[in-house]
Amino acid sequence: MERTDERSLALTVTDAARLLRLSRPTVYKLMKEDPTFPVFKIGTRSLISRRGLERWIDEQTLGGAAV
């Protein structure tokens, strides 16, 4: 099993799911349905910005938005 370095700038869907304690399908749903979710593509691979994810969590917490 691959471990993600805490300094990694980009997370895989699996890494993000693990950090958020969500299922991979739920993360994919967020990527598809929430335009503010910090996903980007390199080729066909979808990655999540670590810093963007931290900001997104803060916005969800402070803004009271529901997914």
C-alpha positions as CSV (number, residue, x, y, z in Angstrom):
1,M,0.0,0.0,0.0
2,E,1.3,3.4,-1.0
3,R,1.7,6.0,1.7
4,T,1.1,9.6,0.9
5,D,3.8,12.0,2.1
6,E,2.1,14.7,4.3
7,R,4.0,17.3,2.1
8,S,2.5,16.0,-1.1
9,L,0.8,18.8,-3.0
10,A,-1.6,16.5,-4.8
11,L,-3.7,13.6,-3.4
12,T,-5.2,10.7,-5.3
13,V,-8.9,10.0,-4.9
14,T,-8.0,7.2,-2.5
15,D,-5.8,9.5,-0.4
16,A,-8.5,12.2,-0.2
17,A,-11.1,9.6,0.8
18,R,-8.9,8.3,3.5
19,L,-8.2,11.8,4.8
20,L,-11.8,12.8,4.7
21,R,-13.0,9.4,6.1
22,L,-15.3,9.0,3.1
23,S,-15.7,6.3,0.5
24,R,-14.1,6.7,-2.9
25,P,-17.6,6.9,-4.6
26,T,-18.5,9.8,-2.3
27,V,-15.3,11.6,-3.3
28,Y,-16.0,11.0,-6.9
29,K,-19.5,12.4,-6.4
30,L,-18.1,15.5,-4.8
31,M,-15.7,15.9,-7.7
32,K,-18.6,15.7,-10.2
33,E,-21.3,17.7,-8.4
34,D,-19.4,20.3,-6.4
35,P,-17.7,22.9,-8.6
36,T,-15.8,24.2,-5.6
37,F,-14.1,20.8,-4.9
38,P,-10.4,21.2,-5.6
39,V,-9.9,18.6,-8.3
40,F,-7.7,18.9,-11.3
41,K,-6.6,16.6,-14.1
42,I,-3.3,15.6,-15.4
43,G,-4.0,13.5,-18.5
44,T,-6.8,11.1,-17.5
45,R,-5.8,11.1,-13.8
46,S,-7.9,13.1,-11.4
47,L,-6.0,14.6,-8.4
48,I,-7.0,16.7,-5.5
49,S,-5.0,19.7,-4.3
50,R,-4.0,19.2,-0.6
51,R,-4.1,22.9,0.1
52,G,-7.3,23.3,-1.9
53,L,-8.9,20.5,0.1
54,E,-8.0,22.2,3.4
55,R,-9.5,25.4,2.2
56,W,-12.6,23.6,0.9
57,I,-13.1,22.0,4.3
58,D,-12.8,25.4,6.0
59,E,-15.4,26.8,3.6
60,Q,-17.8,23.9,4.2
61,T,-17.3,24.4,8.0
62,L,-17.6,28.2,8.0
63,G,-20.1,28.6,5.2
64,G,-22.5,25.9,6.4
65,A,-22.8,24.5,2.9
66,A,-24.2,21.0,2.6
67,V,-23.2,18.4,0.1
